[in-house]
Amino acid sequence: MSVNWIEQLLLLLISLAANVFSAFAGGGAGLLQFPALIFLGLPFGIALATHKVASVALGVGATLRHMREKSLEWKFSIFILAAGLPGVVVGAAFILDVPDAIARISLGILTIGIGIYSFFNKKLGLEYLPIHRNRRGMLLGGLGLFLVGVLNGSLTSGTGLFCTIWLARWFGLDYRRAVAYTLVLVGLFWNGAGAITLGVLGSIKWSWLPALLAGSLLGGYVGAHWSIVKGNLWIKRAFETVTVLVGLKLIF
């Protein structure tokens, strides 16, 4: 079969742009990449599965950069995985059979809300002040991560942003650390679990994956580098901007 190089180049550029900003802001790759796949002709289910697989490369690229900074506490990382992965599988297993219009509008309003909340909470995410690390705090925090995992497995845009804001608000992480956890754990492991589940239950557009994976990998690395270099205030403003844009996209 002949390769449509214009199509592949377009997919590469879309994936690169989407994942650079996602890796910098802590989520939102689906803001551009997922609608583009539908616009280029994929049905919803196939576009969702293909997007999830490509998003795993975002986690790989970000991991390569953040590993150099030693940004993650491994015990806390295991806790995030244990709390969120079951939710991802639950969400991915049910989404292909569930009408999503109401869920999208509700999620869009909620997403805009967390961006506005972050904007008016001037100190949120600017300093690393760990809280809620006792048994009760970890239990409630894990429940929140499970619910974010359900959203991550079932919906397409902006769910990484919920993980970022939850880690900052509930556990007292600054934005740089919260984004690092989101990109590595959500991008690599949560999206990986969702991709496997959707791949088994649905279909994937394999011929589009090379360009999407290349853009995601490079975009994840570049975006993670920017987040490390620019610091918390820049990340906070990017997070707030992306949450509003993702929310508007989900609603309209």
C-alpha positions in Angstrom: 0.0 0.0 0.0 1.2 3.5 -0.9 2.0 5.9 1.9 0.3 9.3 1.9 3.2 11.5 2.9 1.2 14.7 3.2 -1.2 12.9 5.6 1.7 11.5 7.6 3.4 15.0 7.8 0.1 16.6 8.9 -0.3 13.9 11.6 3.3 14.5 12.8 2.9 18.2 13.1 -0.5 17.9 14.9 0.9 15.4 17.3 4.0 17.4 18.0 2.1 20.6 18.7 -0.5 18.9 20.9 2.1 17.0 23.0 4.5 19.9 23.5 1.8 22.0 25.1 0.4 19.0 27.0 3.7 18.1 28.5 4.3 21.7 29.5 0.9 22.3 31.0 0.3 18.9 32.6 -2.4 17.5 30.2 -4.6 18.4 27.3 -3.0 16.6 24.3 -6.5 15.5 23.2 -7.5 19.2 22.8 -5.9 19.1 19.3 -4.9 15.6 18.5 -8.2 13.7 19.1 -10.5 16.1 17.2 -7.9 16.1 14.3 -8.2 12.3 14.0 -11.9 12.5 13.7 -11.6 15.4 11.2 -9.3 13.3 9.1 -12.0 10.6 8.9 -11.7 8.2 11.8 -14.9 7.0 13.6 -15.0 8.0 17.3 -14.0 4.6 18.8 -11.1 4.1 16.4 -9.9 7.7 16.9 -10.1 7.2 20.7 -8.1 4.0 20.7 -5.5 5.4 18.2 -5.1 8.6 20.3 -4.7 6.6 23.5 -1.9 4.5 22.0 -0.1 7.6 20.6 -0.4 9.3 24.0 1.7 6.6 25.6 4.7 8.0 23.6 4.1 11.4 25.3 4.7 9.6 28.6 7.9 8.0 27.3 9.3 11.3 26.1 8.4 13.1 29.3 9.9 10.2 31.3 13.2 10.4 29.5 13.5 14.1 30.5 12.2 13.9 34.0 14.4 10.9 34.9 17.4 13.2 34.5 15.9 15.6 37.1 14.9 12.8 39.6 11.5 14.5 40.0 9.6 11.6 41.3 9.3 9.8 44.7 8.9 6.1 43.8 6.7 5.1 46.7 4.3 7.9 45.9 4.5 6.9 42.2 3.4 3.4 43.1 0.5 4.7 45.1 -0.7 6.8 42.2 -0.5 3.8 39.9 -2.3 1.5 42.3 -5.1 4.0 42.9 -5.6 5.1 39.3 -5.0 2.1 37.1 -8.2 0.2 38.1 -10.2 3.3 37.3 -8.6 3.5 33.9 -9.6 0.0 33.0 -13.1 0.5 34.3 -13.6 3.7 32.3 -12.1 2.2 29.1 -14.2 -0.9 29.3 -17.5 1.0 29.4 -16.9 4.1 27.2 -17.4 2.3 23.9 -21.0 1.5 24.8 -22.0 4.8 26.5 -23.4 7.9 24.8 -21.0 10.7 25.8 -22.7 14.0 25.0 -23.9 14.8 28.5 -20.7 13.5 30.0 -18.6 15.7 27.7 -20.6 18.9 28.5 -20.4 18.2 32.3 -16.7 17.4 32.1 -16.2 20.6 30.0 -17.8 22.8 32.7 -15.8 21.1 35.4 -12.6 21.5 33.5 -13.1 25.2 33.0 -13.9 25.4 36.7 -10.6 23.9 37.8 -8.8 26.4 35.5 -10.7 29.3 37.1 -10.1 27.9 40.6 -6.3 27.7 39.9 -6.3 31.3 38.6 -8.0 32.8 41.7 -6.0 30.6 44.1 -2.8 32.6 43.6 -0.5 30.4 45.7 -1.8 27.0 44.4 1.1 25.0 43.0 3.8 27.5 43.4 5.4 25.9 46.4 6.0 22.3 47.4 4.2 21.9 50.7 3.3 18.1 51.2 0.0 17.5 53.0 -2.5 14.7 53.6 0.1 12.0 53.8 -1.6 10.2 56.8 -3.8 7.1 56.3 -7.0 9.1 56.0 -5.5 11.6 53.6 -4.0 8.9 51.4 -7.3 7.0 51.3 -9.3 10.0 50.2 -6.5 11.0 47.8 -6.5 7.5 46.3 -10.2 7.6 45.8 -9.8 10.9 44.0 -7.1 9.4 41.8 -9.4 6.4 41.1 -12.1 8.7 39.8 -9.6 10.6 37.7 -8.6 7.2 36.3 -12.1 6.4 35.3 -12.3 9.7 33.4 -8.9 9.0 31.8 -10.0 5.7 30.6 -13.4 6.8 29.3 -12.9 10.3 28.0 -10.4 11.8 25.6 -9.4 15.3 26.5 -8.0 17.0 29.5 -8.1 14.2 32.1 -4.4 14.5 32.8 -5.2 18.1 33.9 -7.5 16.6 36.6 -4.6 14.5 37.9 -2.3 17.6 37.9 -4.8 19.8 39.9 -5.6 16.9 42.3 -1.9 16.3 43.1 -1.4 20.1 43.6 -4.6 20.7 45.7 -4.9 17.6 47.8 -1.2 16.5 48.2 0.4 19.9 48.2 2.7 19.4 45.2 4.0 22.4 43.2 3.0 22.4 39.6 6.4 21.2 38.3 6.3 18.1 40.4 2.5 17.5 39.8 3.1 17.8 36.0 6.0 15.4 36.2 3.9 12.7 38.0 1.0 13.3 35.5 3.2 13.0 32.4 5.1 9.9 33.6 2.4 8.0 35.4 -0.8 9.1 33.5 0.9 9.5 30.2 2.9 6.3 30.2 1.0 3.8 32.5 -2.6 5.0 32.7 -2.8 5.7 29.0 -1.0 2.5 28.3 -3.7 0.5 30.3 -6.4 2.5 28.5 -4.8 1.8 25.1 -4.5 -1.9 25.7 -8.2 -2.1 26.9 -9.5 -0.1 23.9 -7.2 -2.0 21.5 -8.7 -5.3 22.7 -12.3 -4.1 22.7 -12.1 -1.8 19.6 -9.9 -1.0 16.6 -6.7 1.0 16.0 -5.6 2.9 12.9 -2.1 1.3 12.8 -1.0 3.1 9.6 -1.3 6.5 11.4 0.6 5.5 14.5 4.2 6.0 13.3 3.7 9.7 12.7 1.6 10.1 15.9 4.1 8.3 18.0 7.0 10.3 16.7 5.2 13.6 17.4 4.2 12.4 20.8 7.6 11.2 21.8 9.4 14.4 20.7 6.6 16.7 22.0 6.7 15.0 25.4 10.4 15.5 25.7 10.4 19.1 24.6 7.4 20.0 26.7 8.8 18.4 29.8 12.1 20.3 29.2 10.2 23.6 29.0 8.3 22.8 32.3 11.6 22.2 34.1 13.3 25.3 32.7 10.4 27.8 33.0 9.3 27.0 36.5 6.0 26.9 38.4 4.4 30.3 37.5 4.8 29.6 33.8 3.3 26.1 34.2 0.5 27.5 36.3 -0.5 30.0 33.6 -0.2 27.3 30.9 -2.3 24.9 33.0 -5.1 27.5 33.5 -5.1 28.4 29.8 -5.2 24.8 28.6 -8.0 23.9 31.1 -10.3 26.6 29.7 -9.5 25.7 26.1 -10.1 22.0 26.8 -13.4 22.8 28.6 -14.7 24.9 25.7 -13.7 22.2 23.2 -15.6 19.6 25.2 -18.7 21.8 25.5 -18.8 23.0 21.8 
